[in-house]
Amino acid sequence: MLLIGIYQNRHRLMSVYVNITLFVILISIFGVLVLFVRDLFMRKKGAEGVEDSIILGLLAVGFQILIFTPIFVHYKRVRKGNEQCPVTTNQILNKPNNLYF
């Protein structure tokens, strides 16, 4: 649906992917924080393990955001364009004035 939405410039088709990806990024951030707090309180790995887990988690979240940003920017542009000039599938485009003469 993302590819069809990009190809046809329809933000509603892209919104499914955008919303799911935003949810996954938020869950990933929450997961990194939970693992960091757990490792911090458990102290089984030591200070090095805590730093490693937070760095790897933040790198993973950063990579997700890096991949997602261009898609989100394009989604916002298409959404802004569609809100200014909405087109429905039932609308006739470029209708000539002398259709019935």
All heavy atoms as an XYZ file, in Angstrom:
822
protein
N       0.822     -1.185      0.000
C       0.000      0.000      0.000
C       0.867      1.250      0.000
O       0.457      2.260     -0.533
C      -0.929     -0.014      1.201
C      -2.017     -1.069      1.066
S      -3.173     -1.166      2.434
C      -3.881      0.428      2.465
N       2.030      1.143      0.606
C       2.930      2.290      0.614
C       3.353      2.636     -0.806
O       3.302      3.807     -1.203
C       4.158      1.999      1.472
C       5.258      3.060      1.438
C       4.769      4.333      2.106
C       6.508      2.550      2.097
N       3.754      1.643     -1.581
C       4.212      1.906     -2.944
C       3.085      2.432     -3.824
O       3.298      3.326     -4.644
C       4.818      0.639     -3.541
C       6.082      0.133     -2.855
C       6.546     -1.168     -3.482
C       7.168      1.174     -2.891
N       1.894      1.893     -3.666
C       0.751      2.388     -4.438
C       0.430      3.818     -4.032
O       0.155      4.663     -4.881
C      -0.468      1.463     -4.240
C      -0.184      0.088     -4.830
C      -1.713      2.068     -4.880
C      -1.221     -0.947     -4.497
N       0.479      4.118     -2.746
C       0.234      5.473     -2.274
C       1.261      6.461     -2.787
O       0.915      7.594     -3.152
N       2.527      6.054     -2.834
C       3.570      6.937     -3.373
C       3.363      7.140     -4.868
O       3.456      8.253     -5.374
C       4.968      6.353     -3.081
C       5.272      6.448     -1.587
C       6.040      7.071     -3.886
C       6.542      5.742     -1.172
N       3.058      6.071     -5.585
C       2.890      6.151     -7.033
C       1.682      7.006     -7.413
O       1.744      7.793     -8.341
C       2.760      4.739     -7.605
C       2.610      4.709     -9.100
C       3.675      5.019     -9.932
C       1.395      4.365     -9.688
C       3.545      4.994    -11.300
C       1.254      4.340    -11.058
C       2.329      4.661    -11.861
O       2.188      4.644    -13.216
N       0.568      6.849     -6.688
C      -0.660      7.567     -7.021
C      -0.825      8.876     -6.248
O      -1.829      9.548     -6.414
C      -1.869      6.676     -6.753
C      -1.928      5.471     -7.638
C      -3.136      4.594     -7.345
O      -3.892      4.852     -6.409
N      -3.312      3.559     -8.144
N       0.143      9.234     -5.409
C       0.078     10.449     -4.583
C      -1.182     10.485     -3.729
O      -1.908     11.472     -3.708
C       0.187     11.712     -5.435
C       1.588     11.949     -5.917
O       2.538     11.528     -5.256
N       1.731     12.615     -7.040
N      -1.438      9.402     -3.040
C      -2.585      9.318     -2.128
C      -2.079      9.087     -0.717
O      -1.540      8.037     -0.395
C      -3.511      8.180     -2.537
C      -4.162      8.435     -3.859
C      -5.218      7.437     -4.120
N      -5.857      7.719     -5.382
C      -6.915      7.090     -5.790
N      -7.439      6.144     -5.059
N      -7.451      7.399     -6.947
N      -2.267     10.090      0.116
C      -1.731     10.019      1.476
C      -2.483      9.023      2.343
O      -1.936      8.486      3.293
C      -1.726     11.405      2.123
C      -3.068     11.920      2.507
N      -3.925     12.488      1.592
C      -3.691     11.957      3.701
C      -5.031     12.849      2.204
N      -4.916     12.538      3.484
N      -3.725      8.734      2.022
C      -4.483      7.788      2.834
C      -3.956      6.355      2.690
O      -4.046      5.571      3.624
C      -5.964      7.839      2.482
C      -6.590      9.136      2.914
C      -8.056      9.166      2.592
N      -8.565     10.494      2.797
C      -9.437     10.809      3.729
N      -9.900      9.878      4.522
N      -9.845     12.039      3.863
N      -3.426      6.023      1.536
C      -2.832      4.701      1.371
C      -1.495      4.606      2.104
O      -1.133      3.550      2.621
C      -2.632      4.387     -0.113
C      -3.906      4.181     -0.926
C      -3.564      3.975     -2.391
C      -4.698      3.006     -0.398
N      -0.763      5.719      2.156
C       0.520      5.722      2.857
C       0.350      5.811      4.369
O       1.243      5.435      5.120
C       1.374      6.899      2.384
C       1.866      6.761      0.974
S       3.053      8.030      0.532
C       1.999      9.446      0.376
N      -0.793      6.300      4.821
C      -0.975      6.535      6.258
C      -0.927      5.244      7.077
O      -0.516      5.274      8.234
C      -2.286      7.276      6.515
O      -3.391      6.461      6.210
N      -1.313      4.129      6.500
C      -1.249      2.851      7.215
C       0.206      2.545      7.573
O       0.531      2.242      8.732
C      -1.856      1.715      6.367
C      -1.648      0.377      7.027
C      -3.323      1.977      6.108
N       1.084      2.640      6.598
C       2.509      2.375      6.836
C       3.099      3.387      7.821
O       3.856      3.019      8.720
C       3.275      2.421      5.522
C       4.765      2.281      5.696
C       5.341      1.034      5.865
C       5.594      3.392      5.714
C       6.695      0.890      6.045
C       6.950      3.264      5.905
C       7.496      2.018      6.057
O       8.841      1.893      6.253
N       2.759      4.662      7.642
C       3.304      5.713      8.504
C       2.876      5.488      9.952
O       3.700      5.564     10.874
C       2.873      7.105      7.989
C       3.188      8.189      8.997
C       3.543      7.411      6.661
N       1.615      5.192     10.180
C       1.127      4.992     11.549
C       1.741      3.757     12.203
O       2.121      3.791     13.376
C      -0.396      4.903     11.564
C      -1.039      6.222     11.224
O      -0.475      7.281     11.458
N      -2.228      6.163     10.657
N       1.847      2.671     11.458
C       2.446      1.455     12.009
C       3.919      1.677     12.327
O       4.411      1.258     13.378
C       2.249      0.263     11.048
C       0.779     -0.146     11.033
C       3.132     -0.918     11.434
C       0.439     -1.189     10.005
N       4.630      2.366     11.451
C       6.049      2.617     11.683
C       6.263      3.541     12.872
O       7.190      3.331     13.671
C       6.703      3.189     10.422
O       6.438      2.322      9.325
C       8.201      3.329     10.596
N       5.442      4.564     13.023
C       5.541      5.427     14.198
C       5.302      4.633     15.481
O       6.010      4.818     16.480
C       4.540      6.582     14.107
C       4.935      7.731     13.200
C       3.776      8.722     13.077
C       6.168      8.432     13.703
N       4.329      3.734     15.453
C       4.048      2.890     16.612
C       5.244      1.991     16.936
O       5.639      1.848     18.095
C       2.787      2.057     16.351
C       2.410      1.165     17.481
C       1.868      1.692     18.641
C       2.598     -0.199     17.390
C       1.519      0.863     19.701
C       2.247     -1.037     18.433
C       1.711     -0.500     19.596
N       5.855      1.408     15.922
C       7.006      0.529     16.126
C       8.189      1.308     16.692
O       8.888      0.822     17.585
C       7.381     -0.186     14.807
C       8.740     -0.857     14.900
C       6.317     -1.194     14.439
N       8.411      2.526     16.212
C       9.512      3.343     16.724
C       9.266      3.698     18.189
O      10.188      3.629     19.018
C       9.711      4.596     15.856
C      10.298      4.201     14.501
C      10.610      5.614     16.547
C      10.385      5.327     13.502
N       8.038      4.048     18.532
C       7.730      4.365     19.933
C       7.914      3.139     20.837
O       8.446      3.246     21.945
C       6.317      4.911     20.055
C       6.095      6.309     19.487
C       4.618      6.684     19.559
C       6.941      7.320     20.232
N       7.483      1.980     20.364
C       7.667      0.744     21.127
C       9.155      0.428     21.265
O       9.606     -0.026     22.329
C       6.907     -0.424     20.463
C       5.409     -0.197     20.559
C       7.288     -1.761     21.082
C       4.868     -0.183     21.960
N       9.941      0.675     20.237
C      11.381      0.424     20.301
C      12.053      1.334     21.325
O      12.921      0.887     22.083
C      12.025      0.635     18.929
O      11.523     -0.270     18.001
N      11.665      2.604     21.341
C      12.221      3.535     22.330
C      11.852      3.084     23.737
O      12.698      3.067     24.640
C      11.733      4.972     22.051
C      12.348      5.488     20.760
C      12.078      5.904     23.214
C      11.763      6.798     20.279
N      10.609      2.694     23.929
C      10.166      2.208     25.227
C      10.941      0.945     25.628
O      11.361      0.792     26.775
C       8.662      1.935     25.205
C       8.121      1.447     26.515
C       7.991      2.296     27.593
C       7.744      0.115     26.664
C       7.494      1.850     28.796
C       7.246     -0.350     27.862
C       7.120      0.520     28.940
N      11.153      0.051     24.670
C      11.902     -1.178     24.946
C      13.344     -0.905     25.334
O      13.885     -1.543     26.240
N      13.974      0.056     24.654
C      15.358      0.412     25.002
C      15.416      0.968     26.416
O      16.305      0.626     27.193
C      15.921      1.420     23.980
C      17.216      2.039     24.475
C      16.147      0.748     22.641
N      14.466      1.818     26.764
C      14.448      2.388     28.111
C      14.208      1.316     29.177
O      14.850      1.330     30.230
C      13.392      3.479     28.216
C      13.681      4.757     27.428
C      12.506      5.716     27.516
C      14.948      5.411     27.919
N      13.303      0.388     28.898
C      13.023     -0.689     29.854
C      14.254     -1.574     30.043
O      14.617     -1.914     31.174
C      11.804     -1.524     29.402
C      11.701     -2.816     30.175
C      10.538     -0.702     29.549
N      14.915     -1.927     28.946
C      16.115     -2.760     29.060
C      17.239     -2.026     29.788
O      17.976     -2.621     30.569
C      16.590     -3.194     27.674
C      15.720     -4.237     26.982
C      16.247     -4.512     25.583
C      15.661     -5.506     27.789
N      17.358     -0.730     29.540
C      18.380      0.053     30.221
C      18.131      0.090     31.726
O      19.046     -0.132     32.518
C      18.423      1.471     29.652
C      19.363      2.376     30.391
C      20.723      2.188     30.302
C      18.876      3.403     31.177
C      21.601      3.023     30.978
C      19.735      4.242     31.861
C      21.106      4.051     31.760
N      16.891      0.347     32.115
C      16.563      0.398     33.545
C      16.744     -0.972     34.185
O      17.281     -1.086     35.292
C      15.132      0.945     33.753
C      14.683      0.784     35.184
C      15.058      2.397     33.328
N      16.334     -2.014     33.489
C      16.503     -3.370     34.029
C      17.971     -3.709     34.231
O      18.375     -4.204     35.281
C      15.865     -4.389     33.089
C      15.899     -5.803     33.662
C      15.682     -6.819     32.611
N      16.826     -6.740     31.687
C      17.055     -7.625     30.757
N      16.228     -8.614     30.556
N      18.091     -7.511     29.957
N      18.780     -3.401     33.216
C      20.212     -3.682     33.337
C      20.867     -2.809     34.401
O      21.795     -3.235     35.077
C      20.910     -3.466     31.997
C      20.581     -4.552     30.990
O      20.057     -5.605     31.405
O      20.851     -4.344     29.799
N      20.388     -1.615     34.539
C      20.959     -0.706     35.529
C      20.691     -1.204     36.940
O      21.574     -1.164     37.802
C      20.372      0.696     35.337
C      21.047      1.844     36.060
C      22.477      1.984     35.574
C      20.279      3.124     35.807
N      19.484     -1.687     37.178
C      19.144     -2.159     38.519
C      19.677     -3.561     38.803
O      20.023     -3.887     39.934
C      17.628     -2.118     38.750
C      17.124     -0.736     38.978
C      16.174     -0.188     38.130
C      17.590      0.027     40.028
C      15.698      1.091     38.340
C      17.120      1.311     40.243
C      16.169      1.852     39.390
N      19.753     -4.396     37.805
C      20.214     -5.763     38.021
C      21.733     -5.817     38.184
O      22.230     -6.597     38.977
C      19.786     -6.667     36.862
C      18.282     -6.768     36.690
S      17.517     -7.666     37.983
C      17.318     -9.219     37.208
N      22.432     -5.020     37.411
C      23.895     -4.946     37.468
C      24.564     -6.311     37.307
O      25.605     -6.570     37.872
C      24.372     -4.312     38.768
C      24.083     -2.875     38.905
C      25.117     -2.101     38.162
N      24.852     -0.660     38.380
C      25.550      0.257     37.839
N      26.545     -0.043     37.070
N      25.260      1.512     38.053
N      23.950     -7.196     36.527
C      24.570     -8.504     36.295
C      25.702     -8.392     35.277
O      26.689     -9.090     35.364
C      23.532     -9.501     35.789
C      22.559     -9.919     36.853
C      21.642    -10.986     36.342
C      20.688    -11.415     37.446
N      19.756    -12.424     36.995
N      25.517     -7.515     34.305
C      26.525     -7.376     33.256
C      27.652     -6.438     33.677
O      28.710     -6.443     33.091
C      25.885     -6.831     31.984
C      24.888     -7.743     31.341
C      24.346     -7.094     30.102
C      23.282     -7.937     29.442
N      22.728     -7.282     28.265
N      27.399     -5.596     34.622
C      28.374     -4.589     34.998
C      28.114     -3.310     34.222
O      27.183     -3.207     33.437
N      28.929     -2.336     34.433
C      28.740     -1.036     33.789
C      28.925     -1.121     32.277
O      28.272     -0.410     31.525
C      29.707     -0.012     34.377
N      29.821     -2.006     31.828
C      30.075     -2.129     30.394
C      28.850     -2.673     29.665
O      28.515     -2.235     28.580
C      31.264     -3.048     30.153
C      32.529     -2.546     30.790
C      33.532     -3.651     30.964
O      33.191     -4.818     30.691
O      34.651     -3.355     31.390
N      28.192     -3.636     30.243
C      27.017     -4.221     29.613
C      25.870     -3.244     29.503
O      25.122     -3.257     28.534
N      25.729     -2.388     30.494
C      24.664     -1.391     30.463
C      24.915     -0.401     29.340
O      24.017     -0.054     28.584
C      24.555     -0.664     31.825
C      23.582      0.482     31.754
C      24.152     -1.644     32.901
N      26.153      0.035     29.206
C      26.489      0.977     28.145
C      26.317      0.347     26.780
O      25.831      0.994     25.850
C      27.919      1.472     28.323
C      28.103      2.348     29.547
C      29.558      2.623     29.838
O      30.424      2.069     29.139
O      29.820      3.392     30.768
N      26.718     -0.900     26.649
C      26.589     -1.582     25.363
C      25.126     -1.739     24.963
O      24.767     -1.520     23.804
C      27.248     -2.960     25.413
C      28.762     -2.870     25.506
O      29.307     -1.780     25.230
O      29.383     -3.890     25.852
N      24.278     -2.104     25.900
C      22.872     -2.307     25.556
C      22.193     -0.997     25.182
O      21.398     -0.962     24.243
C      22.123     -2.989     26.706
O      22.045     -2.130     27.817
N      22.509      0.082     25.876
C      21.881      1.358     25.543
C      22.405      1.882     24.211
O      21.648      2.431     23.403
C      22.042      2.401     26.677
C      21.153      3.619     26.442
C      23.448      2.887     26.808
C      19.719      3.388     26.669
N      23.683      1.693     23.935
C      24.248      2.167     22.664
C      23.668      1.387     21.500
O      23.259      1.968     20.490
C      25.785      2.075     22.686
C      26.352      3.143     23.630
C      26.374      2.248     21.296
C      27.832      3.027     23.883
N      23.595      0.072     21.615
C      23.027     -0.740     20.530
C      21.542     -0.436     20.325
O      21.063     -0.370     19.192
C      23.236     -2.219     20.815
C      24.668     -2.721     20.682
C      24.761     -4.187     21.084
C      25.166     -2.528     19.265
N      20.821     -0.245     21.414
C      19.408      0.089     21.293
C      19.183      1.431     20.635
O      18.317      1.577     19.768
N      19.974      2.414     21.030
C      19.833      3.738     20.420
C      20.268      3.744     18.957
O      19.683      4.456     18.130
C      20.619      4.774     21.220
C      20.049      5.109     22.593
C      20.952      6.090     23.322
C      18.642      5.663     22.483
N      21.268      2.944     18.613
C      21.657      2.821     17.209
C      20.541      2.197     16.376
O      20.280      2.625     15.244
C      22.934      1.992     17.075
C      24.239      2.707     17.415
C      25.403      1.730     17.374
C      24.474      3.848     16.454
N      19.878      1.199     16.923
C      18.773      0.557     16.206
C      17.619      1.534     16.002
O      17.047      1.627     14.901
C      18.296     -0.675     16.966
N      17.270      2.285     17.039
C      16.192      3.270     16.922
C      16.593      4.379     15.951
O      15.788      4.829     15.129
C      15.815      3.842     18.305
C      14.875      5.016     18.177
C      15.197      2.759     19.165
N      17.846      4.811     16.015
C      18.330      5.831     15.082
C      18.268      5.364     13.642
O      17.909      6.130     12.740
N      18.591      4.098     13.401
C      18.513      3.549     12.047
C      17.056      3.494     11.572
O      16.765      3.798     10.413
C      19.142      2.154     12.014
C      19.210      1.560     10.643
C      20.080      2.061      9.696
C      18.391      0.495     10.304
C      20.135      1.520      8.421
C      18.445     -0.062      9.039
C      19.322      0.455      8.100
N      16.138      3.121     12.455
C      14.719      3.112     12.091
C      14.252      4.513     11.711
O      13.529      4.695     10.720
C      13.871      2.599     13.252
C      14.009      1.139     13.525
C      13.243      0.721     14.777
O      12.779      1.541     15.550
N      13.123     -0.590     14.955
N      14.652      5.503     12.489
C      14.254      6.883     12.207
C      14.893      7.364     10.910
O      14.249      8.065     10.113
C      14.613      7.792     13.397
C      13.740      7.432     14.593
C      14.468      9.263     13.043
C      14.124      8.111     15.886
N      16.142      6.988     10.660
C      16.833      7.379      9.435
C      16.128      6.838      8.199
O      15.971      7.544      7.198
C      18.282      6.875      9.483
C      19.157      7.217      8.298
C      19.458      8.711      8.287
C      20.428      6.406      8.334
N      15.681      5.604      8.256
C      14.967      4.998      7.126
C      13.573      5.610      6.976
O      13.081      5.810      5.863
C      14.865      3.465      7.323
C      16.248      2.830      7.312
C      13.974      2.821      6.274
C      17.005      2.981      6.017
N      12.930      5.938      8.083
C      11.550      6.397      8.067
C      11.407      7.869      7.663
O      10.382      8.261      7.098
C      10.932      6.175      9.451
C       9.539      6.694      9.601
C       8.501      6.116      8.908
C       9.275      7.764     10.431
C       7.213      6.580      9.043
C       7.990      8.238     10.574
C       6.963      7.645      9.882
N      12.406      8.699      7.921
C      12.288     10.146      7.716
C      11.933     10.543      6.283
O      11.008     11.341      6.091
C      13.583     10.847      8.179
O      13.783     10.550      9.560
C      13.498     12.337      7.993
N      12.603     10.049      5.231
C      12.221     10.462      3.878
C      10.787     10.068      3.512
O      10.090     10.819      2.816
C      13.217      9.752      2.969
C      14.300      9.281      3.832
C      13.773      9.179      5.212
N      10.346      8.921      3.981
C       8.982      8.484      3.697
C       7.990      9.401      4.393
O       6.973      9.796      3.814
C       8.789      7.017      4.124
C       9.695      6.122      3.286
C       7.335      6.585      3.988
C       9.808      4.715      3.772
N       8.276      9.785      5.630
C       7.383     10.672      6.373
C       7.337     12.067      5.746
O       6.267     12.670      5.662
C       7.818     10.758      7.839
C       6.871     11.519      8.695
C       5.624     10.999      8.998
C       7.206     12.765      9.199
C       4.733     11.703      9.788
C       6.334     13.472      9.989
C       5.092     12.942     10.283
N       8.475     12.565      5.276
C       8.508     13.884      4.619
C       7.672     13.852      3.344
O       6.887     14.773      3.077
C       9.967     14.302      4.329
C      10.021     15.505      3.409
C      10.698     14.589      5.633
N       7.806     12.783      2.561
C       7.004     12.660      1.343
C       5.515     12.542      1.675
O       4.671     13.136      1.000
C       7.469     11.460      0.519
C       6.738     11.311     -0.771
N       6.877     12.204     -1.811
C       5.824     10.397     -1.186
C       6.098     11.845     -2.811
N       5.443     10.740     -2.452
N       5.197     11.793      2.722
C       3.808     11.653      3.157
C       3.214     13.020      3.517
O       2.089     13.332      3.135
C       3.737     10.702      4.352
C       2.433     10.729      5.103
C       1.297     10.106      4.585
C       2.311     11.386      6.330
C       0.097     10.136      5.260
C       1.122     11.413      7.014
C       0.016     10.799      6.478
O      -1.179     10.828      7.146
N       3.971     13.841      4.255
C       3.477     15.162      4.651
C       3.256     16.051      3.426
O       2.277     16.797      3.371
C       4.453     15.840      5.618
C       4.569     15.149      6.966
C       3.277     15.198      7.716
C       3.251     16.390      8.607
N       2.078     16.451      9.467
N       4.148     15.975      2.431
C       3.987     16.774      1.205
C       2.744     16.350      0.436
O       1.978     17.189     -0.031
C       5.217     16.638      0.325
C       6.404     17.379      0.831
C       7.556     17.243     -0.122
N       8.760     17.793      0.473
C       9.971     17.475      0.090
N      10.166     16.596     -0.880
N      11.015     18.019      0.676
N       2.560     15.054      0.283
C       1.392     14.556     -0.452
C       0.118     14.905      0.300
O      -0.876     15.313     -0.304
C       1.509     13.026     -0.677
C       0.217     12.447     -1.200
C       2.653     12.730     -1.624
N       0.140     14.775      1.618
C      -1.040     15.099      2.429
C      -1.398     16.573      2.303
O      -2.572     16.922      2.147
C      -0.776     14.734      3.882
C      -1.943     14.978      4.779
C      -1.625     14.526      6.176
N      -2.669     14.960      7.075
C      -2.629     14.854      8.368
N      -1.578     14.303      8.946
N      -3.612     15.271      9.112
N      -0.406     17.436      2.353
C      -0.655     18.875      2.209
C      -1.209     19.187      0.822
O      -2.140     19.975      0.680
C       0.641     19.641      2.452
C       0.483     21.126      2.409
C       1.800     21.831      2.700
C       1.637     23.330      2.615
N       2.928     24.020      2.800
N      -0.655     18.555     -0.203
C      -1.147     18.773     -1.563
C      -2.557     18.259     -1.768
O      -3.374     18.900     -2.438
N      -2.881     17.116     -1.180
C      -4.228     16.555     -1.332
C      -5.267     17.346     -0.541
O      -6.427     17.398     -0.935
C      -4.254     15.090     -0.892
C      -3.577     14.192     -1.896
O      -3.285     14.595     -3.013
N      -3.304     12.970     -1.503
N      -4.872     17.950      0.560
C      -5.822     18.749      1.338
C      -6.120     20.074      0.647
O      -7.215     20.603      0.761
C      -5.287     18.991      2.744
C      -5.343     17.766      3.614
C      -4.713     17.972      4.978
O      -4.132     19.058      5.211
O      -4.803     17.053      5.808
N      -5.160     20.600     -0.098
C      -5.390     21.845     -0.812
C      -6.236     21.630     -2.055
O      -7.048     22.478     -2.412
C      -4.053     22.486     -1.206
C      -3.289     23.017     -0.032
C      -1.937     23.563     -0.434
O      -1.529     23.461     -1.587
N      -1.221     24.124      0.533
N      -6.061     20.502     -2.715
C      -6.794     20.212     -3.946
C      -7.242     18.758     -3.913
O      -6.618     17.896     -4.539
C      -5.916     20.479     -5.155
S      -6.733     20.153     -6.715
N      -8.320     18.447     -3.195
C      -8.749     17.049     -3.103
C      -9.306     16.529     -4.427
O      -9.999     17.239     -5.142
C      -9.826     17.079     -2.025
C     -10.331     18.471     -2.040
C      -9.183     19.343     -2.458
N      -8.982     15.294     -4.742
C      -9.468     14.641     -5.951
C     -10.114     13.332     -5.537
O      -9.507     12.535     -4.833
C      -8.316     14.372     -6.938
C      -8.819     13.608     -8.154
C      -7.669     15.669     -7.364
N     -11.343     13.134     -5.955
C     -12.004     11.865     -5.696
C     -11.983     11.024     -6.961
O     -11.736     11.528     -8.052
C     -13.468     12.080     -5.251
O     -14.182     12.728     -6.309
C     -13.530     12.936     -3.999
N     -12.255      9.757     -6.828
C     -12.227      8.882     -8.002
C     -13.427      9.113     -8.915
O     -13.387      8.755    -10.073
C     -12.214      7.408     -7.565
O     -13.335      7.170     -6.720
C     -10.934      7.085     -6.834
N     -14.488      9.742     -8.418
C     -15.672      9.995     -9.238
C     -15.604     11.317     -9.974
O     -16.470     11.623    -10.780
C     -16.930      9.999     -8.358
C     -17.159      8.644     -7.726
O     -16.756      7.637     -8.279
N     -17.789      8.633     -6.571
N     -14.601     12.115     -9.709
C     -14.499     13.437    -10.296
C     -13.866     13.347    -11.676
O     -12.882     12.653    -11.893
C     -13.642     14.313     -9.372
C     -13.606     15.749     -9.742
C     -12.802     16.553     -8.716
O     -12.259     15.978     -7.791
N     -12.748     17.836     -8.896
N     -14.426     14.077    -12.640
C     -13.880     14.125    -13.993
C     -12.815     15.209    -14.026
O     -13.071     16.365    -13.673
C     -14.981     14.419    -15.022
C     -16.023     13.304    -15.007
C     -14.374     14.580    -16.406
C     -17.218     13.583    -15.875
N     -11.624     14.838    -14.441
C     -10.527     15.790    -14.508
C     -10.438     16.381    -15.909
O     -10.680     15.721    -16.905
C      -9.215     15.108    -14.146
C      -9.143     14.506    -12.753
C      -7.822     13.780    -12.572
C      -9.283     15.594    -11.706
N     -10.082     17.653    -15.992
C      -9.923     18.362    -17.260
C     -11.184     18.266    -18.118
O     -11.142     17.935    -19.284
C      -8.708     17.845    -18.032
C      -7.422     18.039    -17.268
O      -7.281     19.019    -16.548
N      -6.493     17.120    -17.428
N     -12.326     18.543    -17.538
C     -13.601     18.484    -18.235
C     -13.699     19.659    -19.204
O     -13.584     20.810    -18.797
C     -14.735     18.549    -17.216
C     -16.105     18.499    -17.808
C     -17.151     18.562    -16.711
C     -18.528     18.684    -17.274
N     -19.520     18.811    -16.221
N     -13.892     19.397    -20.490
C     -14.008     20.510    -21.437
C     -15.335     21.249    -21.245
O     -16.330     20.679    -20.833
C     -13.954     19.825    -22.798
C     -14.336     18.416    -22.548
C     -13.946     18.102    -21.127
N     -15.332     22.533    -21.557
C     -16.525     23.371    -21.390
C     -17.581     23.073    -22.453
O     -18.765     23.269    -22.213
C     -16.143     24.848    -21.426
C     -15.341     25.239    -20.204
O     -15.415     24.592    -19.164
N     -14.549     26.290    -20.357
N     -17.193     22.670    -23.623
C     -18.151     22.434    -24.707
C     -18.443     20.946    -24.863
O     -18.409     20.410    -25.960
C     -17.611     23.022    -26.023
C     -16.254     22.468    -26.375
O     -15.722     21.639    -25.671
N     -15.706     22.917    -27.485
N     -18.806     20.300    -23.782
C     -19.096     18.877    -23.812
C     -20.393     18.597    -24.583
O     -20.478     17.669    -25.366
C     -19.185     18.313    -22.396
C     -19.319     16.805    -22.267
C     -18.125     16.103    -22.894
C     -19.458     16.401    -20.821
N     -21.400     19.433    -24.339
C     -22.697     19.267    -25.026
C     -22.917     20.466    -25.927
O     -23.288     21.533    -25.495
C     -23.824     19.156    -24.010
C     -23.621     18.049    -23.006
C     -23.207     18.323    -21.716
C     -23.816     16.736    -23.376
C     -23.013     17.329    -20.797
C     -23.616     15.715    -22.472
C     -23.210     16.021    -21.182
O     -23.012     15.014    -20.274
N     -22.769     20.308    -27.230
C     -22.993     21.445    -28.139
C     -23.970     21.126    -29.198
O     -24.517     20.168    -29.436
C     -21.697     21.955    -28.773
C     -20.843     20.899    -29.385
C     -20.877     20.677    -30.742
C     -20.008     20.124    -28.613
C     -20.072     19.716    -31.310
C     -19.192     19.171    -29.192
C     -19.219     18.958    -30.531
